[in-house]
Amino acid sequence: MLSTSAGSVFVRSRQGRGPAVLLLHGFPSSSYDFRGVVDRLGDRAWLTLDFLGFGLSDKPRPHRYSLLEQADIVQSVVADVDPGPVVLLAHDMGTSVATELLARDLNGALPFEIQRAVLTNGSVIIERASLRPSQKILRGPLGPAFARLTNERGFLRGFAKLFSAQHPLSNEEAQAQWALLARDDGHRILHLLCAYLNERVRFAPRWHGAVRDWDKPLGFLWATGDPVATTEVLAGLRELRPAAEVITLPGVGHYPQIEVPDEFTAGARQLLALD
């Protein structure tokens, strides 16, 4: 655990051959999503964390959760682990933390070196995404009531819809995801954690500009069966960055790192030039 001004965050890392792979997870899950990826990185160094409010990290309340703060926490984690230069792999909500880091790098304000980055299945261009009904409720005035009423059965029913028919959510995965979410009553603060959706609107010029202007290799690894971060989002990213290298995973749902870890990791390794 790493202590920060807002609370303690859970960090995992492994020493090895560099550059280290920095993995950023999405909403509403945790770094547990990447267990199948880090197991396939061979002798590569890697580090990952549970964002504040998620997984095994502290879940303070009341608290104003912000992607800017999460980016600050990533900087603290990198400073603590001190892996040297990193390559960045970000999923879902983590893609917006990643674009904030890229924006800071563009401004000369990032205290560590990112050599390459890959964004995967995140609604970076939110107006092109197909948000789930629960996300729309959580970010609105009924969000607190919806969070209070969230239970295991309802959560897992919605979570299962993020997976493809070819690779459905397993019972083991479902139980683990719920246990991590519900730890310290984390499911009761979903409306607070969902504030990042509004930040994607507020900071769109900055974060879209980072996708467009960051002067190092940036690739997209996209599961095309995602019902949320659809291929429309990918199309928008390709408009911002026409020269970006793209790898698609046809028919796979929102969690490709869980559904098809072999194919996902192979794509990430290619885009991050790890082979």
Protein Blocks (a to p, Z undefined) as FASTA:
>chain_A
ZZdfkbccddddddddddddddddddfbdfklmmmmmmmnojaccdddddehiajbccdd
dddddfklmmmmmmmmmmmnonojaddddehjlmmmmmmmmmmmmnopacbdcfbdcdeh
iafblmlpccdfklmmmmmmklmmmmmmpcfklmmmmmmmmpcfklccdfklmmmmmmmm
mgghlmmmmmmmmmmmmmmmmmmmmmmmmmmmoccdcdddddfkbcklgcklmmmmmmmm
mmbccdddehiafklmlmmmmlmmmmmmmmnopZZ
